[in-house]
Amino acid sequence: MIGIVDYRAGNLTSVARALESLNETCIVTNDSKLLDDATHIIFPGVGAAGAAMTNLRESGLDLHLRRWVREGKPILGICLGTQVIFDRSEEDDTPCLGIVPGEVKRFPADLREGGQPLKIPHMGWNGVFFQGGREGHPVFAGIPAEAEFYFVHSYYPAPADEAWAVGWTDYGIRFCSAVGRGNLVAVQFHPEKSGRPGLILLANFCRWGGTHAE
């Protein structure tokens, strides 16, 4: 069973529906005991970092997320769930979970490409360059090289150690759009809204044993 962490952030239902389309059993819950019983954890969400961290601390889920990472349970972060695993976010100047060293930064206000201004939030379809190619990490295996994924965000991950970065995207600047090490993988884009490439990623995660040769 796949556990989807409910910390009052949006988009949880979309993730559950995507898993159901893959015939994967899942539960959306904030009950840490039920999540303990899950084989895999998905930590999705949309919203603001400050409110997310308040909800995680009030529920105690912040402690459990750190524990599940330590214990080796396969974990997938999505969008806001990716951002708050870092040390700090510039959004609301928020101290976060500190699972991945680094911070989350806001896109520059004067972001441009080809001389033309780019809109913030970054919203729409973009490619992802996966480190080591699409076979560089088991969760990204079999995704077509030309695949694009759906993004909606104003902030982006900036790992302190680029060895954490397993995916990069260009939007005025080159930014880290996927991180991974050991049993943890996290993406800034929304696989549940990214059509077939996103479903391949989710299916890979559900079969993944939680190990990755670094």
Long-range contacts (C-beta under 8 A, 24 or more apart in sequence): 1-25, 1-26, 1-27, 1-37, 1-38, 1-39, 2-26, 2-27, 2-38, 2-39, 2-40, 2-41, 2-42, 2-206, 3-27, 3-29, 3-34, 3-35, 3-37, 3-38, 3-40, 3-41, 3-42, 4-28, 4-29, 4-41, 4-42, 4-44, 5-29, 5-30, 5-35, 5-41, 5-42, 5-43, 5-44, 5-61, 5-65, 5-81, 6-30, 7-45, 7-52, 7-55, 7-56, 7-59, 7-61, 8-51, 8-55, 9-44, 9-45, 9-46, 9-47, 9-52, 9-55, 9-80, 9-81, 10-45, 10-46, 10-47, 11-44, 11-45, 11-46, 11-78, 11-79, 11-190, 11-192, 12-44, 12-45, 14-190, 14-192, 14-193, 15-42, 15-44, 15-78, 15-192, 17-192, 18-191, 18-192, 18-198, 18-199, 18-202, 19-202, 19-206, 21-199, 22-199, 22-202, 22-203, 22-206, 24-202, 24-203, 24-206, 30-59, 30-61, 32-60, 32-61, 32-64, 35-64, 35-68, 36-64, 38-73, 39-73, 39-74, 40-73, 40-74, 40-75, 40-76, 40-205, 40-206, 40-208, 40-210, 41-65, 41-68, 41-73, 41-74, 41-75, 41-76, 42-75, 42-76, 42-78, 42-81, 42-205, 43-75, 43-76, 43-77, 43-78, 43-81, 43-85, 43-186, 44-77, 44-78, 44-79, 44-80, 44-81, 44-192, 45-78, 45-79, 45-80, 45-81, 46-79, 46-80, 46-152, 47-80, 48-91, 48-92, 49-80, 49-83, 49-84, 49-89, 49-91, 49-92, 49-94, 49-96, 49-104, 49-155, 50-91, 50-92, 50-94, 52-80, 52-84, 53-84, 53-94, 53-95, 53-96, 53-97, 56-84, 56-97, 62-97, 65-97, 65-99, 66-97, 66-98, 66-99, 69-99, 69-182, 69-183, 69-184, 72-182, 72-183, 72-210, 73-183, 73-210, 74-183, 74-205, 74-208, 74-209, 74-210, 75-183, 75-184, 75-185, 75-186, 76-139, 76-185, 76-186, 76-187, 76-202, 76-205, 77-184, 77-185, 77-186, 77-187, 78-186, 78-187, 78-190, 78-191, 78-192, 79-152, 79-153, 79-187, 79-188, 79-189, 79-190, 81-186, 82-157, 82-179, 82-186, 82-187, 82-188, 83-155, 83-157, 83-188, 85-179, 85-184, 85-186, 86-157, 86-158, 86-159, 87-160, 89-155, 90-155, 91-154, 91-155, 99-184, 100-157, 100-159, 100-164, 100-179, 100-181, 100-184, 100-186, 101-159, 101-160, 101-161, 101-164, 102-157, 102-158, 102-159, 102-160, 102-161, 102-164, 103-158, 103-160, 104-155, 104-156, 104-157, 104-158, 105-155, 105-156, 105-158, 106-154, 106-155, 107-154, 107-155, 107-156, 107-171, 107-172, 107-173, 108-172, 108-173, 111-171, 111-172, 111-173, 112-172, 113-171, 113-172, 118-171, 118-172, 120-154, 121-152, 121-153, 121-154, 122-151, 122-152, 122-153, 122-154, 122-156, 122-171, 123-151, 123-152, 124-150, 124-151, 125-149, 125-150, 125-151, 126-151, 126-169, 126-170, 126-171, 126-177, 126-189, 127-169, 127-170, 128-167, 128-168, 128-169, 128-177, 128-178, 128-189, 129-167, 129-168, 129-169, 130-166, 130-167, 130-178, 131-165, 131-166, 131-167, 131-168, 132-166, 136-166, 137-166, 137-180, 137-185, 137-212, 138-204, 138-208, 138-212, 139-180, 139-185, 139-201, 139-204, 139-205, 139-208, 140-166, 140-167, 140-178, 140-201, 140-204, 141-204, 142-200, 142-204, 143-197, 143-200, 143-201, 144-197, 147-194, 147-197, 148-194, 148-197, 149-177, 149-187, 149-189, 149-190, 149-191, 149-194, 149-197, 149-198, 150-189, 150-190, 150-193, 150-194, 150-198, 151-177, 151-188, 151-189, 151-190, 152-190, 153-188, 156-188, 157-186, 157-188, 163-214, 180-212, 181-212, 181-214, 182-210, 182-211, 182-212, 182-214, 183-210, 183-211, 183-212, 185-212
